[in-house]
Amino acid sequence: MIKLLIVDDSALMRRQLTNVFQAEGDFEIRQARNGREAVEENRAFQPDVVTLDINMPEMDGITALSLLMAERPVPVVMVSSLTEQGALATFEALNLGAVDYLAKPGGTISLSIDEISVELVSKVRAAARARLKVKSGGLAQRLREERARPALRAQGAAPDRPLAVRRGIAGEGLVVIGVSTGGPRTLEDILPRWPADFPWPVLVAQHMPGSFTRPFADRMNSLCPLRVIEVAHPQPVEPGTIYIGKGGADMVVGQRGGKLTVLAKPESRDFLWHPSVELLGRSVLEYCDPARVVAIMLTGMGYDGADAFAEIKKRGGRTIAESEQSAVVFGMPAELIARGGASLVLHADKIAGQVNSWAGV
């Protein structure tokens, strides 16, 4: 049995969520009406996983999450409204250690929870098995980290020693990243380590709702020495820029006026996850020399992008799969490895340094 704590100030939402998990037959469920009760139940019930709302009376979800992670760390899935304001709070929650998030269909109090029931159960099951990334040091440590951000932006993080020192890719290169569950936090650990003179463009397909990617790109732009933008319309692919695929769409590359261009297109029904890593990888294979591509598969459920990235390696490109030791959910990287598609398997802390070595910076 999976011990699940459902935290929401709405009695209707608690009842709907409880019904979803009771129908599964292998969940032992308790409820909490606010953050204060969540902290108490975390002590008494000791759940395996928590679903947590953000906006609640007495104690909000963000405050509760910080106390949960300080006292008894537990996998948490944030369940919040689908707004840009909700997105900013969600990213704060992920930074504090939440494993995943899911948007309520229809806003704060949803009458159509069935629309997300399958995805919700899948995310909660994955979270129950997830590897937690909890920042140590509490608020004082986080404040010190934030004060250090300007220096990081100006200089880039200290380079890691690459696991494999190999000849760099001559001429122009391209980095492609596929990531899902646990991605925002993992990307926050990797992307700021590429310095301002990093010479290649970076394309990131992170599974994320449409209203979340713009705030996410803005947040990453404030943390990274490189420019970070959301791909909402066609634009030339330029060196030293990180392109975040727009949620609710797919990101692909093509040729326009003789220049490599990145663009958003409507979600393809042929693919399960969006922005689709597989579709991005296939477009890269079509319009780019695979020998000049570095494809990186990070934490996430499922197998999105595994076939395309394995083909990139087969055609002479270089691929990295995040190791099980650091992946929040070892799904997508494991699928790439299983296909023989990983040139290297690296802990997340080593990925940026390896790519810097290949790029010659």
Secondary structure per residue as TSV (DSSP state, phi and psi in degrees):
chain	resnum	aa	ss	phi	psi
A	1	M	-	360.0	142.1
A	2	I	E	-99.7	121.3
A	3	K	E	-83.9	116.8
A	4	L	E	-119.0	129.7
A	5	L	E	-107.7	121.5
A	6	I	E	-102.2	122.5
A	7	V	E	-119.9	114.7
A	8	D	-	-161.9	140.1
A	9	D	S	-78.1	-13.2
A	10	S	-	-90.2	121.3
A	11	A	H	-61.3	-35.6
A	12	L	H	-64.2	-45.9
A	13	M	H	-64.7	-40.4
A	14	R	H	-61.4	-41.9
A	15	R	H	-66.8	-42.8
A	16	Q	H	-64.0	-44.4
A	17	L	H	-65.4	-40.7
A	18	T	H	-60.9	-42.7
A	19	N	H	-61.1	-40.2
A	20	V	H	-58.8	-45.8
A	21	F	H	-82.3	-29.7
A	22	Q	H	-63.0	-34.1
A	23	A	T	-65.5	-20.8
A	24	E	T	-74.1	-30.2
A	25	G	S	87.5	-7.0
A	26	D	S	-127.2	27.3
A	27	F	E	-118.2	131.2
A	28	E	E	-98.2	121.9
A	29	I	E	-119.9	137.0
A	30	R	E	-128.7	162.7
A	31	Q	E	-124.0	154.7
A	32	A	E	-139.6	144.8
A	33	R	S	-93.3	-13.3
A	34	N	S	-162.4	179.6
A	35	G	H	-65.2	-35.5
A	36	R	H	-62.0	-46.6
A	37	E	H	-65.1	-33.4
A	38	A	H	-62.1	-43.6
A	39	V	H	-63.2	-41.2
A	40	E	H	-65.1	-43.6
A	41	E	H	-68.9	-30.1
A	42	N	H	-63.3	-34.1
A	43	R	H	-73.5	-48.7
A	44	A	H	-78.7	-45.5
A	45	F	T	-86.3	-29.9
A	46	Q	-	50.7	64.1
A	47	P	-	-67.6	158.0
A	48	D	S	-81.9	-24.3
A	49	V	E	-159.1	152.0
A	50	V	E	-129.4	136.5
A	51	T	E	-100.8	132.1
A	52	L	E	-133.0	123.9
A	53	D	-	-78.0	163.4
A	54	I	S	-98.8	-52.7
A	55	N	S	-90.3	106.2
A	56	M	-	-144.2	152.7
A	57	P	S	-75.0	166.5
A	58	E	S	69.1	-55.8
A	59	M	S	-149.6	122.3
A	60	D	-	-76.2	171.0
A	61	G	H	-66.1	-35.4
A	62	I	H	-66.9	-45.2
A	63	T	H	-62.4	-44.1
A	64	A	H	-61.4	-41.7
A	65	L	H	-61.4	-43.5
A	66	S	H	-61.8	-36.2
A	67	L	H	-74.1	-38.4
A	68	L	H	-59.0	-46.5
A	69	M	H	-70.9	-27.3
A	70	A	H	-78.8	-36.0
A	71	E	H	-93.6	-51.3
A	72	R	S	-147.6	88.8
A	73	P	-	-55.8	135.5
A	74	V	-	-146.5	143.2
A	75	P	-	-61.5	131.4
A	76	V	E	-127.0	134.3
A	77	V	E	-111.1	117.7
A	78	M	E	-77.1	131.2
A	79	V	E	-121.9	104.6
A	80	S	E	-137.3	174.6
A	81	S	E	-73.8	152.6
A	82	L	S	-90.0	77.3
A	83	T	S	-137.0	162.5
A	84	E	H	-66.0	-35.3
A	85	Q	H	-64.8	-41.0
A	86	G	H	-63.7	-33.6
A	87	A	H	-64.5	-43.6
A	88	L	H	-61.5	-42.2
A	89	A	H	-66.4	-37.1
A	90	T	H	-64.0	-42.5
A	91	F	H	-64.0	-35.9
A	92	E	H	-63.1	-40.3
A	93	A	H	-64.5	-42.9
A	94	L	H	-62.7	-36.6
A	95	N	H	-66.5	-29.2
A	96	L	H	-81.4	-13.0
A	97	G	T	128.0	-0.6
A	98	A	-	-61.0	144.2
A	99	V	-	-80.9	-42.0
A	100	D	E	-154.7	179.5
A	101	Y	E	-149.7	159.7
A	102	L	E	-150.2	136.2
A	103	A	E	-86.1	135.0
A	104	K	E	-70.6	128.9
A	105	P	T	-71.1	126.3
A	106	G	T	90.3	6.4
A	107	G	S	106.1	-159.1
A	108	T	S	-61.4	-46.8
A	109	I	S	-111.7	107.4
A	110	S	-	-98.4	135.1
A	111	L	S	-101.4	5.7
A	112	S	-	-131.9	49.9
A	113	I	G	-64.5	-22.3
A	114	D	G	-59.9	-25.2
A	115	E	G	-63.2	-26.8
A	116	I	G	-118.6	8.2
A	117	S	H	-60.6	-43.7
A	118	V	H	-64.0	-46.8
A	119	E	H	-64.9	-39.0
A	120	L	H	-61.3	-48.8
A	121	V	H	-62.0	-41.9
A	122	S	H	-61.3	-44.6
A	123	K	H	-66.6	-39.2
A	124	V	H	-68.8	-41.0
A	125	R	H	-62.3	-43.5
A	126	A	H	-64.2	-40.4
A	127	A	H	-63.8	-36.0
A	128	A	H	-62.7	-24.2
A	129	R	T	-103.4	0.5
A	130	A	-	-73.9	156.4
A	131	R	-	-90.1	119.6
A	132	L	-	-75.9	142.5
A	133	K	-	-118.1	95.6
A	134	V	-	-108.8	123.8
A	135	K	-	-72.2	137.1
A	136	S	S	-93.5	162.9
A	137	G	S	97.1	-6.7
A	138	G	H	66.0	-158.2
A	139	L	H	-63.8	-40.6
A	140	A	H	-60.9	-42.0
A	141	Q	H	-64.7	-42.1
A	142	R	H	-63.7	-36.8
A	143	L	H	-66.2	-38.2
A	144	R	H	-64.3	-39.4
A	145	E	H	-64.2	-41.4
A	146	E	H	-66.3	-36.4
A	147	R	H	-66.2	-27.2
A	148	A	T	-80.2	-10.7
A	149	R	H	-60.3	-41.4
A	150	P	H	-58.1	-41.1
A	151	A	H	-66.0	-36.9
A	152	L	H	-63.3	-42.9
A	153	R	H	-64.1	-38.3
A	154	A	H	-75.2	-35.8
A	155	Q	H	-115.3	-17.5
A	156	G	-	79.5	156.1
A	157	A	-	-72.8	158.2
A	158	A	-	-58.0	129.9
A	159	P	-	-68.0	141.1
A	160	D	-	-78.9	155.1
A	161	R	-	-75.8	122.6
A	162	P	-	-66.1	144.0
A	163	L	S	-65.5	-41.9
A	164	A	S	-124.7	112.6
A	165	V	-	-85.6	113.3
A	166	R	-	-133.2	159.5
A	167	R	-	-56.8	135.5
A	168	G	-	-66.2	165.8
A	169	I	-	-80.7	119.7
A	170	A	-	-67.3	143.2
A	171	G	S	71.6	-147.1
A	172	E	-	-76.1	142.4
A	173	G	-	-129.5	173.3
A	174	L	E	-147.9	133.7
A	175	V	E	-107.5	131.8
A	176	V	E	-123.6	130.0
A	177	I	E	-123.4	131.6
A	178	G	E	-115.6	134.1
A	179	V	E	-160.5	150.6
A	180	S	-	-139.8	-117.3
A	181	T	T	-54.6	128.2
A	182	G	T	83.6	2.2
A	183	G	H	-66.8	-48.5
A	184	P	H	-54.4	-44.1
A	185	R	H	-67.1	-41.7
A	186	T	H	-66.5	-42.7
A	187	L	H	-61.9	-34.7
A	188	E	H	-65.8	-24.2
A	189	D	H	-85.9	-18.9
A	190	I	H	-105.9	-53.6
A	191	L	G	-59.9	-38.8
A	192	P	G	-66.1	-10.7
A	193	R	G	-85.5	-1.9
A	194	W	S	-93.0	121.7
A	195	P	-	-72.7	170.3
A	196	A	T	-61.4	-24.3
A	197	D	T	-96.8	17.1
A	198	F	-	-61.2	127.6
A	199	P	-	-89.4	-5.3
A	200	W	S	-114.5	151.4
A	201	P	-	-72.8	154.8
A	202	V	E	-129.0	124.7
A	203	L	E	-108.8	125.7
A	204	V	E	-120.3	117.5
A	205	A	E	-102.9	99.3
A	206	Q	E	-109.6	119.5
A	207	H	-	-59.4	119.0
A	208	M	-	-164.8	144.9
A	209	P	-	-64.1	158.8
A	210	G	H	-59.7	-36.6
A	211	S	H	-82.1	-4.1
A	212	F	H	-94.9	-27.2
A	213	T	H	-71.5	-35.0
A	214	R	H	-64.4	-50.1
A	215	P	H	-61.3	-34.3
A	216	F	H	-65.8	-45.3
A	217	A	H	-61.3	-42.0
A	218	D	H	-62.5	-41.5
A	219	R	H	-63.0	-46.5
A	220	M	H	-65.5	-34.0
A	221	N	H	-62.6	-31.9
A	222	S	H	-76.6	-16.9
A	223	L	H	-102.3	-21.9
A	224	C	-	-103.1	144.2
A	225	P	S	-63.3	-31.9
A	226	L	S	-80.7	157.6
A	227	R	E	-74.8	135.4
A	228	V	E	-122.9	126.2
A	229	I	E	-136.6	153.4
A	230	E	E	-85.0	139.8
A	231	V	E	-90.8	97.9
A	232	A	-	-108.8	-14.8
A	233	H	S	-151.6	163.0
A	234	P	-	-61.1	137.2
A	235	Q	E	-155.8	148.3
A	236	P	E	-61.2	144.5
A	237	V	-	-82.7	118.0
A	238	E	-	-117.3	147.1
A	239	P	T	-59.9	151.1
A	240	G	T	69.2	23.0
A	241	T	E	-127.1	138.5
A	242	I	E	-104.3	122.8
A	243	Y	E	-105.8	120.6
A	244	I	E	-99.0	121.8
A	245	G	E	-62.2	135.6
A	246	K	-	-68.7	131.5
A	247	G	T	-66.7	152.1
A	248	G	T	76.2	11.7
A	249	A	E	-150.1	176.7
A	250	D	E	-115.5	147.0
A	251	M	E	-109.2	129.9
A	252	V	E	-137.2	165.4
A	253	V	E	-110.6	155.9
A	254	G	E	-156.5	-175.4
A	255	Q	E	-112.1	128.2
A	256	R	E	-136.2	121.8
A	257	G	T	60.3	31.3
A	258	G	T	79.0	5.4
A	259	K	E	-117.1	144.1
A	260	L	E	-65.9	129.8
A	261	T	E	-128.6	142.3
A	262	V	E	-109.3	139.4
A	263	L	E	-148.4	157.9
A	264	A	E	-98.2	141.7
A	265	K	E	-136.2	158.7
A	266	P	E	-55.8	148.4
A	267	E	-	-54.5	132.6
A	268	S	-	-86.2	131.4
A	269	R	T	-70.2	-10.6
A	270	D	T	-78.8	-6.5
A	271	F	-	-126.8	145.4
A	272	L	S	-82.5	-33.4
A	273	W	S	-117.6	150.5
A	274	H	S	-144.4	145.3
A	275	P	S	-57.0	136.2
A	276	S	-	-75.6	122.8
A	277	V	H	-70.1	-39.4
A	278	E	H	-62.6	-45.4
A	279	L	H	-65.6	-40.6
A	280	L	H	-61.1	-45.9
A	281	G	H	-61.9	-39.8
A	282	R	H	-65.3	-38.5
A	283	S	H	-68.4	-35.1
A	284	V	H	-63.7	-42.1
A	285	L	H	-60.9	-34.0
A	286	E	H	-76.5	-37.7
A	287	Y	H	-111.6	-5.0
A	288	C	S	-126.1	155.8
A	289	D	-	-76.0	112.7
A	290	P	G	-55.7	-29.2
A	291	A	G	-64.0	-17.6
A	292	R	G	-101.5	9.8
A	293	V	E	-106.8	137.7
A	294	V	E	-113.6	117.3
A	295	A	E	-110.1	129.0
A	296	I	E	-121.4	123.4
A	297	M	E	-107.1	117.7
A	298	L	-	-107.0	-175.5
A	299	T	S	-48.9	144.9
A	300	G	B	160.8	156.0
A	301	M	S	-79.0	155.7
A	302	G	S	85.4	-156.9
A	303	Y	-	-133.9	15.9
A	304	D	T	-57.3	124.6
A	305	G	T	90.0	-9.5
A	306	A	H	-62.6	-41.5
A	307	D	H	-67.1	-46.5
A	308	A	H	-64.6	-42.6
A	309	F	H	-67.9	-36.7
A	310	A	H	-63.4	-36.0
A	311	E	H	-69.3	-35.8
A	312	I	H	-59.9	-44.9
A	313	K	H	-63.5	-42.9
A	314	K	H	-60.1	-32.9
A	315	R	T	-93.0	14.7
A	316	G	T	105.8	-0.5
A	317	G	-	-80.3	175.2
A	318	R	E	-114.3	135.1
A	319	T	E	-130.1	147.1
A	320	I	E	-127.2	130.9
A	321	A	E	-108.3	130.7
A	322	E	E	-64.0	141.0
A	323	S	-	-75.9	159.1
A	324	E	T	-62.2	-28.6
A	325	Q	T	-65.1	-27.6
A	326	S	T	-113.2	-19.9
A	327	A	-	-67.4	132.1
A	328	V	S	-62.0	-46.3
A	329	V	S	-129.0	115.9
A	330	F	B	-89.4	68.0
A	331	G	S	-109.8	-69.2
A	332	M	H	-59.2	-44.6
A	333	P	H	-63.8	-38.1
A	334	A	H	-63.2	-37.3
A	335	E	H	-66.6	-38.1
A	336	L	H	-65.6	-43.6
A	337	I	H	-62.3	-43.1
A	338	A	H	-61.2	-28.3
A	339	R	T	-86.8	4.5
A	340	G	T	70.2	24.4
A	341	G	-	-99.8	9.1
A	342	A	-	-106.8	116.2
A	343	S	S	-66.5	-40.3
A	344	L	E	-138.1	149.7
A	345	V	E	-117.0	115.1
A	346	L	E	-129.0	145.5
A	347	H	-	-60.1	145.8
A	348	A	H	-54.2	-33.9
A	349	D	H	-66.5	-18.5
A	350	K	H	-100.2	-9.3
A	351	I	H	-67.9	-48.0
A	352	A	H	-60.4	-42.7
A	353	G	H	-63.2	-38.5
A	354	Q	H	-64.9	-43.4
A	355	V	H	-68.1	-37.6
A	356	N	H	-58.4	-39.8
A	357	S	H	-63.8	-45.1
A	358	W	H	-63.7	-34.6
A	359	A	H	-82.5	-9.0
A	360	G	T	78.3	28.2
A	361	V	-	-116.2	360.0
